[in-house]
Amino acid sequence: MQAIAVLPPGMEDQGAKELLTLGAKSVRLRQRSVAFEADTACFYRIHLKARLPFRLLREVARFSCDDPESLYIGIQKAFDWRHWLPPSTSFRVDVSGSSKHLNHSHFTALQVKNALVDLQRDIWGKRSVIDLEQPHLCLHVHLNSQGAVLSLDGSAESLHKRGYRPAMGVAPLKENLAAGLIEMTGWDADMPLVDPLCGSGTLLIEAVSSALRMAPGLNRPFLLMNWIDFDENLWMKEKQLAKSLQCLGRDLPLIIGCEHDPLIAKQAQENICSAGLERLIQIKNLHFRDLLLTPQRGLIVCNPPYGKRIGLPEELKSLYSELGEFLKSRASGWQFWLLSGNRDLSPFLRMKSSRKIPVSNGGIDCRWMQYLIR
Ligand SMILES: C[S@@+](CC[C@H](N)C(=O)[O-])C[C@H]1O[C@@H](n2cnc3c(N)ncnc32)[C@H](O)[C@@H]1O
């Protein structure tokens, strides 16, 4: 299969590495995505185990089109709709990209939908229901200057939603972005891990689930199970394998999250319990200045407020200064990674970074900054 993994901007390299580890071939980096080839077993494995993609798309056709009419005709001819889209199958159309005369994604989606339901009426005299939430089939059309790429989406819901986070604190990180950030630190569960401003606990939950090799897709419903060529035996085999490779009983070094807001600290605890990780992650409802670190040195990660969605600039300057003081006075020898979404605030740490990796957090241009604390 030709496939695409849609990724958080800045995570293309990490996403490609993850796909290669899971057996993908011909991995090619693109902007915000990675193209790859996979056999069916590998495609299933990636759905079950990949932590970084938002979406996994199976490419089924490419055709040239440059206006609404050629899109309408092209989509009808592009695929074996007689087998894949009988009127009993509900569907949804998602659109990305644009071209000169197809530059409004909502209109493009309607045009694709019209082409398909008109075709269905011609063949069967009736049409499918459009279901935006729980369709049987989710079609993805990507437009560029050469034409359209038609894909099937393996899941109706974005894969970053793992299901463990009913409570979201304020300005939470998306789970897949948090997983990629942890991956970039190189933490491999060999040293303590602390998030002094942990909010809903996403960085810690993703770090620990990855260390336990938990497969995020094990309990998720996937649309690929509705595809006419779905191989149930192979799916069950890959599922069993993914389950057997988890090491849920593994002991880990101390992992601590600190959150000063009692309500958010409680939500973090609830999220950790719903992810089944309460044995391994401790939440302290404290200001970080009162947090005691272990004598064994480790890794500190954090995503402080940037003053864009939360926090007032003056308060945040003193928060960053105090964080810098805390790190220099208490965490000598530790490694620190900060997700900075406001370049006017990070200088208040009064520390010199050794790496800055551009990433995007929900549209905010950020830097994942590494500091070696002396
Ligand atoms: C941007 S949010 C972190 C979001 C988190 N990464 C997540 O995914 O949910 C920053 C968090 O720091 C907390 N915070 C702010 N000042 C703090 C302090 N002095 N000590 C501990 N927590 C603090 C806020 O209450 C907020 O929940």
The ligand as a Tripos MOL2 file, in Angstrom:
@<TRIPOS>MOLECULE
LIG
   27    29     1     0     0
SMALL
NO_CHARGES

@<TRIPOS>ATOM
      1 C1          0.4270   25.1720   29.6390 C.3       1 LIG1
      2 S1         -0.1120   24.3050   31.0440 S.3       1 LIG1
      3 C2          0.6480   22.7110   30.8850 C.3       1 LIG1
      4 C3         -0.1780   21.8450   30.0280 C.3       1 LIG1
      5 C4          0.2860   20.3930   30.0320 C.3       1 LIG1
      6 N1          1.5170   20.1870   29.2970 N.3       1 LIG1
      7 C5         -0.8250   19.5070   29.4770 C.2       1 LIG1
      8 O1         -0.6360   18.8410   28.4520 O.co2     1 LIG1
      9 O2         -1.9200   19.5240   30.0550 O.co2     1 LIG1
     10 C6          0.8390   24.9720   32.3710 C.3       1 LIG1
     11 C7          0.3930   24.4850   33.7330 C.3       1 LIG1
     12 O3          1.2850   25.0040   34.7140 O.3       1 LIG1
     13 C8          0.5520   25.2310   35.9060 C.3       1 LIG1
     14 N2          1.3390   26.1680   36.7240 N.ar      1 LIG1
     15 C9          1.5020   27.4980   36.5530 C.ar      1 LIG1
     16 N3          2.3250   28.0130   37.5250 N.ar      1 LIG1
     17 C10         2.6960   26.9660   38.3170 C.ar      1 LIG1
     18 C11         3.5480   26.8370   39.4580 C.ar      1 LIG1
     19 N4          4.1530   27.8930   39.9640 N.pl3     1 LIG1
     20 N5          3.7290   25.6140   39.9890 N.ar      1 LIG1
     21 C12         3.0920   24.5260   39.4540 C.ar      1 LIG1
     22 N6          2.2660   24.5830   38.4000 N.ar      1 LIG1
     23 C13         2.0690   25.7780   37.8230 C.ar      1 LIG1
     24 C14        -0.7580   25.8130   35.3810 C.3       1 LIG1
     25 O4         -1.7860   25.6840   36.3570 O.3       1 LIG1
     26 C15        -0.9970   24.9870   34.1280 C.3       1 LIG1
     27 O5         -1.7990   23.8550   34.4200 O.3       1 LIG1
@<TRIPOS>BOND
     1     1     2 1
     2     2     3 1
     3     2    10 1
     4     3     4 1
     5     4     5 1
     6     5     6 1
     7     5     7 1
     8     7     8 2
     9     7     9 1
    10    10    11 1
    11    11    12 1
    12    11    26 1
    13    12    13 1
    14    13    14 1
    15    13    24 1
    16    14    15 ar
    17    14    23 ar
    18    15    16 ar
    19    16    17 ar
    20    17    18 ar
    21    17    23 ar
    22    18    19 1
    23    18    20 ar
    24    20    21 ar
    25    21    22 ar
    26    22    23 ar
    27    24    25 1
    28    24    26 1
    29    26    27 1
@<TRIPOS>SUBSTRUCTURE
     1 LIG1         1 GROUP 0 **** ****
